[in-house]
Amino acid sequence: MGQLFEYIKIAFKSIWDNKMRSILTMFGIVVGISSVITVVSLGNGVKGTISGQMNSMFSGQTYLKAGSSMEMAPEAAFNREDVQAIKEKVDHVYMISMDDSWYETVLGPKGEEMGLIRPTTADYVKAGKEGFVTGRFFNDDEYEDAKKVCVINAAGAKMLYGHTGVVGQTVTFRFYNGKEDEYTIIGVREQTQSQLFSLLEVDSVEVTIPYTAYANSMDIPVEDDNFYSLLLIPDSPEEAKNVIRNSVKLLEGRKGLRGQKKITYTEFDSQMDQVNSIFNYITIFISFIAAISLVVGGVGVMNIMLVSVTERTQEIGIRKALGARVSSIMIQFLAESAVLTMVGGILGILFGYLGAQLICAIASHFIKMSVVASISPLVVVGVVAFSAIIGMFFGIYPARKAARLSPIEALRQE
């Protein structure tokens, strides 16, 4: 072990004695490692930001569908009694509501706009993370009594009225069948607090109304209800699988569709796992491309070590004449190439992380969303080890060449 430290000390002395040459040799390694670290840190930062924002909005949500994402199944279409049955008969349901929405004409004092209308239940308030500028959401009694009340978003209130103090005022819907009906505004919701969604959000009118009131406005009896998506949230992650399975089983029984797989579901958490996997694959792929420069750096190390062998031929001859073994000569030059690339790797990590922090800071400023560079300590250790291995791999040939020199021939060199 003491001899190994001696070799490392000799390696550092050799690098220090040839500072400019060593810096130029390490340049390729530094570029390669810093590129990989920048990409990994930036990728982890972006993934963490998006995952955090998405989870804060939708974690735990499951969408039950009549049919699949590719094809709807009219025979499995849901009605308001299905929603009530799940609420009453399935344990550990935090909220359940229909989740269909569509655009209708909305009329206010400042004119008319196409607004996103969401007929739903009083439970739907539990799914949103936004608070209220003023007013409240409709309650179970108003839902059961089919009261013509509604909740509008702040941007929509400003578009239709010019301000958000609109609680108590009426808004008129012109439905797709040409019928018009007035609803009283009882609440104004804040814009989303998510930085990600506020970045993507554009001003539009969004109105939530009791499904029962909508059905009355459209003269839709219970037996003719026809919507294809339910939003379901279990009261705990541990109960999610049971809640989903029991809900699907209940709906299949009510529709007479047992075993036909006409009712499907999509879990947000599993979708996020897929999104994170895609981010990881993209990061790995880009890191692999960036790491190609390490090969170029390795070739540079081999070149400079060959030069070093040529310059130190007499030194090698003297050591061999004094009894130095072939393995000792090889280890000395391998240690020198490994130290050269390891120092380059450490510098690359430093520059790469600082570069990622700078890019994240610039991105955060322009997109108004906090992106923080992040990297695992294991990745740092792995990168340093990998850079040392690269140096040793490309140092093998020069080291073997040095070790195989004949002492007599080496001592003849001037």
WOKANOR-V433413 format. One record per pair of residues at least 24 apart in sequence whose C-alpha atoms are under 10 Angstrom apart, sorted by the first residue. I is the first residue (numbers start at 1). J is the second residue. If there is no record, write none. Layout:
BEGIN
I J
I J
END
This chain:
BEGIN
3 328
3 332
4 328
4 331
4 332
4 335
5 335
6 332
6 335
7 328
7 329
7 331
7 332
7 333
7 334
7 335
7 336
8 331
8 332
8 333
8 334
8 335
8 336
8 338
8 339
9 332
9 335
9 336
9 339
10 332
10 333
10 335
10 336
11 332
11 333
11 334
11 335
11 336
11 337
11 338
11 339
11 340
12 335
12 336
12 339
12 340
12 343
13 336
14 308
14 336
14 340
15 336
15 337
15 339
15 340
21 304
22 301
22 304
22 340
22 341
22 344
23 340
23 343
23 344
24 297
24 300
24 301
24 304
25 297
25 298
25 299
25 300
25 301
25 302
25 303
25 304
25 305
25 340
25 341
25 344
26 297
26 298
26 300
26 301
26 340
26 341
26 342
26 343
26 344
26 345
26 347
26 348
27 294
27 297
27 300
27 341
27 344
27 345
27 347
27 348
28 293
28 294
28 295
28 296
28 297
28 298
28 299
28 300
28 301
28 341
28 344
28 345
28 348
29 291
29 293
29 294
29 295
29 296
29 297
29 298
29 300
29 301
29 340
29 341
29 342
29 343
29 344
29 345
29 346
29 347
29 348
29 387
29 390
29 391
30 293
30 294
30 297
30 341
30 342
30 343
30 344
30 345
30 346
30 347
30 348
30 349
30 350
30 351
30 352
30 387
31 290
31 291
31 293
31 294
31 297
31 344
31 345
31 347
31 348
31 349
31 351
31 352
32 287
32 288
32 289
32 290
32 291
32 292
32 293
32 294
32 295
32 296
32 297
32 344
32 345
32 348
32 349
32 352
32 387
33 287
33 290
33 291
33 292
33 293
33 294
33 297
33 344
33 345
33 346
33 347
33 348
33 349
33 350
33 351
33 352
33 380
33 383
33 384
33 386
33 387
34 290
34 291
34 344
34 345
34 346
34 347
34 348
34 349
34 350
34 351
34 352
34 353
34 354
34 355
34 356
34 383
35 286
35 287
35 288
35 289
35 290
35 291
35 293
35 294
35 348
35 349
35 351
35 352
35 353
35 355
35 356
36 283
36 284
36 286
36 287
36 288
36 289
36 290
36 291
36 292
36 293
36 294
36 348
36 349
36 352
36 353
36 383
37 287
37 290
37 291
37 348
37 349
37 350
37 351
37 352
37 353
37 354
37 355
37 356
37 374
37 375
37 379
37 380
37 383
38 287
38 290
38 348
38 349
38 350
38 351
38 352
38 353
38 354
38 355
38 356
38 357
38 358
38 359
38 373
38 374
38 375
39 282
39 283
39 284
39 285
39 286
39 287
39 290
39 352
39 353
39 355
39 356
39 373
39 375
40 280
40 282
40 283
40 284
40 286
40 287
40 352
40 353
40 356
40 373
40 374
40 375
40 376
40 379
41 283
41 352
41 353
41 354
41 355
41 356
41 357
41 360
41 372
41 373
41 374
41 375
41 376
41 379
42 283
42 352
42 353
42 355
42 356
42 357
42 358
42 359
42 360
42 371
42 372
42 373
42 374
42 375
43 279
43 280
43 282
43 283
43 284
43 286
43 287
43 356
43 372
43 373
43 374
43 375
44 276
44 279
44 280
44 283
44 371
44 372
44 373
44 374
44 375
44 376
45 356
45 357
45 360
45 370
45 371
45 372
45 373
45 374
45 375
46 279
46 360
46 370
46 371
46 372
46 373
46 374
47 275
47 276
47 277
47 278
47 279
47 280
47 283
47 371
47 372
47 373
47 374
48 276
48 371
48 372
48 373
48 374
49 195
49 196
49 369
49 370
49 371
49 372
49 373
50 195
50 196
50 197
50 272
50 275
50 276
50 369
50 370
50 371
51 272
51 273
51 275
51 276
52 194
52 196
53 193
53 194
53 195
53 196
53 197
54 194
54 196
54 197
54 268
54 269
54 272
55 268
55 269
55 272
56 129
56 193
56 194
57 127
57 128
57 129
57 130
57 192
57 193
57 194
57 197
58 127
58 128
58 129
58 233
58 267
58 268
58 269
58 272
59 127
59 233
59 237
59 267
59 268
59 269
59 270
59 272
60 127
60 232
60 233
60 234
60 235
60 236
60 237
60 240
60 267
60 268
60 269
60 270
61 95
61 96
61 127
61 231
61 232
61 233
61 234
61 237
61 240
61 266
61 267
61 268
61 269
62 96
62 230
62 231
62 232
62 233
62 234
62 240
62 244
62 265
62 266
62 267
62 268
62 269
62 270
63 96
63 97
63 98
63 99
63 228
63 229
63 230
63 231
63 232
63 233
63 244
63 264
63 265
63 266
63 267
63 268
64 98
64 99
64 228
64 229
64 230
64 231
64 232
64 244
64 247
64 248
64 251
64 263
64 264
64 265
64 266
64 267
65 99
65 227
65 228
65 229
65 230
65 231
65 248
65 262
65 263
65 264
65 265
65 266
66 226
66 227
66 228
66 229
66 230
66 251
66 261
66 262
66 263
66 264
66 265
67 228
67 229
67 261
67 262
67 263
67 264
67 265
68 228
68 261
68 262
68 263
68 264
68 265
68 266
69 264
69 265
69 266
71 262
72 228
72 229
72 262
72 263
73 228
73 262
73 263
74 226
74 227
74 228
74 262
75 226
75 255
75 256
75 257
75 262
75 263
76 226
76 227
76 228
76 251
76 252
76 254
76 255
76 256
76 257
76 261
76 262
76 263
77 224
77 225
77 226
77 227
77 228
77 229
77 251
77 255
77 262
77 263
78 223
78 224
78 225
78 226
78 227
78 228
78 229
78 230
78 251
78 254
78 255
78 263
79 221
79 222
79 223
79 224
79 225
79 226
79 227
79 228
79 230
80 120
80 121
80 211
80 212
80 222
80 223
80 225
80 226
80 227
81 222
81 223
81 225
82 230
82 247
82 250
82 251
82 254
82 255
83 121
83 230
83 231
83 232
83 247
83 251
84 121
85 247
85 250
85 251
85 254
86 232
86 243
86 246
86 247
86 248
86 250
86 251
87 123
87 232
87 247
89 246
89 247
89 250
90 234
90 242
90 243
90 244
90 245
90 246
90 247
90 250
91 234
91 235
91 239
91 242
91 243
91 246
91 247
92 233
92 234
92 235
92 236
92 238
92 239
92 240
92 242
92 243
93 232
93 233
93 234
93 235
93 236
93 239
93 240
93 243
93 244
93 247
94 123
94 126
94 127
94 232
94 233
94 234
94 235
94 236
94 243
95 121
95 122
95 123
95 124
95 125
95 126
95 127
95 231
95 232
95 233
95 234
95 235
96 120
96 121
96 122
96 123
96 124
96 126
96 127
96 230
96 231
96 232
96 233
96 234
97 121
97 122
97 123
97 124
97 125
97 127
97 211
97 229
97 230
97 231
97 232
97 233
98 123
98 124
98 211
98 227
98 228
98 229
98 230
98 231
98 232
99 124
99 227
99 228
99 229
99 230
99 231
99 232
100 226
100 227
100 228
100 229
100 230
100 231
101 206
101 207
101 208
101 227
101 229
102 176
102 206
103 175
103 176
103 205
103 206
103 207
104 173
104 174
104 175
104 176
104 207
105 172
105 173
105 174
105 175
105 176
105 178
105 180
105 205
106 156
106 160
106 171
106 172
106 173
106 174
106 175
106 180
106 181
106 182
106 205
106 206
106 207
107 160
107 161
107 170
107 171
107 172
107 173
107 174
107 180
107 182
108 156
108 157
108 159
108 160
108 161
108 162
108 169
108 170
108 171
108 172
108 173
109 159
109 160
109 161
109 162
109 170
109 171
109 172
110 158
110 159
110 160
110 161
110 162
111 159
111 160
111 161
112 159
112 160
112 172
112 173
112 174
113 156
113 159
113 160
113 173
113 204
113 205
114 173
114 174
114 204
114 205
114 206
115 152
115 156
115 173
115 204
115 205
115 206
115 207
116 152
116 156
116 204
116 205
116 206
116 207
116 208
117 150
117 152
117 173
117 175
117 205
117 206
117 207
117 208
117 209
117 214
118 150
118 151
118 206
118 207
118 208
118 209
118 210
118 211
118 214
119 150
119 207
119 208
119 209
119 210
119 211
119 212
119 213
119 214
119 215
120 208
120 209
120 210
120 211
120 212
120 213
120 214
120 230
120 231
121 208
121 209
121 210
121 211
121 212
122 208
122 209
122 210
122 211
124 208
124 210
124 231
124 232
125 208
126 233
127 231
127 232
127 233
128 189
128 192
129 190
129 191
129 192
129 193
129 194
130 189
130 190
130 191
130 192
130 193
130 194
131 188
131 189
131 190
131 191
131 192
131 193
132 187
132 188
132 189
132 190
132 191
133 164
133 165
133 187
133 188
133 189
133 190
133 191
134 164
134 165
134 166
134 167
134 186
134 187
134 188
134 189
134 190
135 165
135 166
135 167
135 168
135 185
135 186
135 187
135 188
135 189
136 167
136 185
136 186
136 187
136 188
136 189
137 185
137 186
137 187
137 188
137 189
137 208
137 209
138 185
138 186
138 187
138 208
138 209
138 210
139 210
140 210
142 210
142 212
142 213
143 209
143 210
143 211
143 212
143 213
144 210
144 211
144 212
144 213
145 210
145 212
145 213
146 209
146 210
146 211
146 212
146 213
146 214
146 215
146 216
146 217
147 183
147 184
147 209
147 210
147 211
147 212
147 213
147 214
147 216
148 181
148 182
148 183
148 184
148 185
148 209
148 210
148 211
148 212
148 213
148 214
148 216
148 217
149 182
149 183
149 184
149 185
149 186
149 187
149 208
149 209
149 210
149 213
149 214
150 182
150 183
150 184
150 185
150 186
150 187
150 188
150 207
150 208
150 209
150 210
150 213
151 183
151 184
151 185
151 186
151 187
151 188
151 189
151 206
151 207
151 208
151 209
151 210
152 185
152 186
152 187
152 188
152 189
152 190
152 205
152 206
152 207
152 208
152 209
153 187
153 188
153 189
153 190
153 191
153 192
153 203
153 204
153 205
153 206
153 207
153 208
154 187
154 188
154 189
154 190
154 191
154 203
154 204
154 205
154 206
155 188
155 189
155 190
155 191
155 202
155 203
155 204
155 205
155 206
156 188
156 189
156 203
156 204
156 205
156 206
156 207
157 185
157 188
157 189
157 204
157 205
157 206
157 207
158 203
158 204
158 205
159 203
159 204
159 205
160 205
164 188
164 189
164 190
171 207
173 217
175 214
175 217
175 218
176 218
177 218
178 218
179 217
179 218
180 217
180 218
181 214
181 217
181 218
182 217
183 209
183 213
183 214
184 209
185 209
194 369
195 367
195 368
195 369
195 370
196 367
196 368
196 369
196 370
198 368
198 369
199 367
199 368
199 369
228 263
229 263
229 264
229 265
230 265
231 265
231 266
232 265
232 267
233 267
237 269
240 267
241 267
294 341
294 345
294 386
294 387
294 390
294 391
295 390
295 391
295 394
297 341
297 344
297 387
297 390
297 391
297 394
298 337
298 341
298 387
298 389
298 390
298 391
298 392
298 393
298 394
298 395
299 390
299 391
299 393
299 394
299 395
300 391
300 394
301 336
301 337
301 338
301 340
301 341
301 390
301 391
301 392
301 393
301 394
301 395
301 398
302 337
302 391
302 392
302 393
302 394
302 395
302 396
302 397
302 398
302 399
303 394
303 395
303 398
304 337
304 395
304 398
305 333
305 334
305 336
305 337
305 394
305 395
305 396
305 397
305 398
305 399
305 402
306 333
306 395
306 397
306 398
306 399
306 401
306 402
307 398
308 333
308 398
308 402
309 333
309 398
309 399
309 401
309 402
309 403
309 405
310 398
310 401
310 402
310 410
310 413
311 413
311 414
312 402
312 410
312 413
313 402
313 405
313 406
313 407
313 409
313 410
313 411
313 412
313 413
313 414
314 407
314 408
314 409
314 410
314 411
314 412
314 413
314 414
315 407
315 410
315 411
316 402
316 403
316 404
316 405
316 406
316 407
316 410
316 411
317 402
317 403
317 405
317 406
317 407
317 408
317 409
317 410
317 411
317 412
317 413
318 407
318 408
318 410
318 411
319 407
320 403
320 404
320 405
320 406
320 407
320 408
320 410
320 411
321 406
321 407
321 408
321 410
321 411
322 407
323 407
324 403
325 403
326 399
326 400
326 402
326 403
326 404
326 405
327 399
327 400
327 403
328 399
328 403
329 399
329 400
329 401
329 402
329 403
329 404
329 405
330 395
330 396
330 397
330 398
330 399
330 400
330 401
330 402
330 403
330 404
331 392
331 395
331 396
331 399
331 400
331 403
332 399
332 402
332 403
333 392
333 395
333 396
333 397
333 398
333 399
333 400
333 402
333 403
334 388
334 389
334 391
334 392
334 393
334 394
334 395
334 396
334 397
334 398
334 399
334 400
335 388
335 391
335 392
335 395
335 399
336 391
336 392
336 395
336 399
337 388
337 389
337 390
337 391
337 392
337 393
337 394
337 395
337 396
337 398
337 399
338 385
338 386
338 387
338 388
338 389
338 390
338 391
338 392
338 393
338 394
338 395
339 387
339 388
339 389
339 391
339 392
340 387
340 388
340 391
340 392
341 384
341 385
341 386
341 387
341 388
341 389
341 390
341 391
341 392
342 383
342 384
342 385
342 386
342 387
342 388
342 389
342 390
342 391
342 392
343 384
343 387
343 388
344 384
344 387
344 388
344 391
345 380
345 383
345 384
345 385
345 386
345 387
345 388
346 380
346 381
346 383
346 384
346 385
346 387
347 384
348 383
348 384
348 387
349 379
349 380
349 381
349 383
349 384
350 380
END
